[in-house]
Amino acid sequence: MNRPYVFCHMMCALDGKIMGDYMGTPQGRAAGDAFYDIAFGEEPFYHHQGWLSGRVTTDDNFTFYRKPDLDEDAPAVPAGDFIAQPDFGMFYVSVDPHGKLGWKSSTLRYVDTTAHVVEVLTEQVGNGYRAFLRKLGISYIIAGETELDHGLALSKLKEEFNIETLMLGGGGVLNWSFLQAGMCDEISIVLAAAADGSPDTPPVFRAAEGISESKALGFTLKEAKAMDDGAVWLRYGVNR
């Protein structure tokens, strides 16, 4: 399959949680800085052209659970994909199978990184939401009838946006679904020297009924590196 190289890059606590109060500790902040520098800093380890997250992660960080401003009487838009900015250089790809995210702009800012937004939709997303994205100049691709077709999404991202290397950035359900689909090549974890014991925050990987199975996978350690304030950077290859 002609698709990007996919690395899953996450920061987590010692108990594997990707969100929580631990992020506000000095150790959590140091791990967060290391996480950013590895993928987005002035001299990043990974030279990727985009990063991909799920709807909940996008709402938590960028759209903040706003409702999309839909015009259900909008003229019918052309069928298929909409490629607004094929040469932007950095892309934020959000998997939004049912068309729920309330964007305000076609670009977003993450610390010092600016990216063009690309939505991954399914066939069931209606004309009103597609017209909403077009009005904002947000690109979208169709990948699947009702649920994400991982392979189709990745092949379109490479073909339409020239994404050779893609960062997979959660949440846990999306990360695990890409692993189960055989569409993730490397795991990169920045482990913070902190934890908060919360029973409600999500882990790096999580199976979800109807999306992925709770089926064990093995990994091969490629590198382990000590970072500032007790953080550890772990890189694993994915065993097929």
Protein Blocks (a to p, Z undefined) as FASTA:
>chain_A
ZZddddddddddfkopabdjklmpmklmmmmmmmmmmmmmmbdfbdcfbdcddfklmmmm
mnnopacdddfkbccddehjddfblmnopacddddfkopaccfbfbdcehjaccdddddd
dfklcfklmmmmmmnopacddedjkbccfklmmmmmmmmnopabdcdebjfklmmmmmmn
opafbdcddddfbdehiakbccfbdcdehkaccdddddddfbdcddeehiacddddddZZ
